[in-house]
Amino acid sequence: MEHQLELKSVAVEFPLRRERLRVLEDVSLSFDEGEFGAIIGPSGCGKSTLLRVVADIVKPVSGTVSIGGRPPAEIRRHQMIGFVFQDATLLPWRNVIDNVRLPLTILRDHAQKAERSPEELLDLVGLVGFEKAMPSQLSGGMQQRVAIARALVLNPQVLLLDEPFGALDEITRQRMNLELLRIWAEAKTTALLVTHSISEAVFMADKVIVLSARPGRVKVEKRVPLKRPRTLDMMRSQSFFETVNFVRDALFGDAAGAAP
């Protein structure tokens, strides 16, 4: 069976003045269509770089990446990758609906790919009534909803999420986690989330990938034993606690239980 997203032995280096910095080493991962993956690891281990490799923003020095059996460059040319960053990156002079329309405005040749209109996507992310609002009038969580709607407007095969809720408070973040899962389930796209939160990774994902310190290597792939749809009550379950502890041990090893 062919995977929707597959990386084989991917390595990434960045040039320094007199040497090259190895950021990722021998990374092999696969995700099926409609699967939700989460990547977690120490700061600087290459998590965001890995997303950029999938998006064809960064080129690996070795290894291969395929999306639906095709290289990322081809998928990117057809605008079939959605990317949401920690900063919503909305254009401050455009209102909400025009920010969501932006990819359709720039990429007119791809507009026919849109399965949902910008208005339907705003309904999907819960922002009906805010079409004419300016970004400065929105909370951080609402801005991220707009960014997610914009990322989905061209019906991407893969949705990449680089700590999209990292700047939000804990209460808003949990609400946005639930909203994102609802949106992902309705959009039926494959999603890959980078996060620094162990509990967020476990709560959101079908599979959690733990990377080592730089150069990032896959230390552990952990299948999350929680049913869908996810609910906040699941965060009180024994399965949730055991999976969080498993991921924590994979991240910190013997240091996981050490006092500061």
Buried (B, 14 or more C-beta within 10 A) or exposed (E): EEBBBBBBEBBBBEEEEEEEEBBBBBBBBBBBBBBBBBBBBBEEBBBBBBBBBBBBBBEBEEBEBBBBEBEBEBBBEBBBBBBBBBBBEBEEEBBBBBBBBBBBEEBEEBBEBBEBBBBBBBBBBBBEEBBEBBBEEBEBBBBBBBBBBBBBBBBBBBBBBBBBBBBBEEEBBBBBBBBBBBBBBEBEBBBBBBBEBBBBBBBBBBBBBBBBBBBBBBBBBBEBEBEEEBBEEBBEEEEBEEBBBBBBBBBEEEEEEEEE
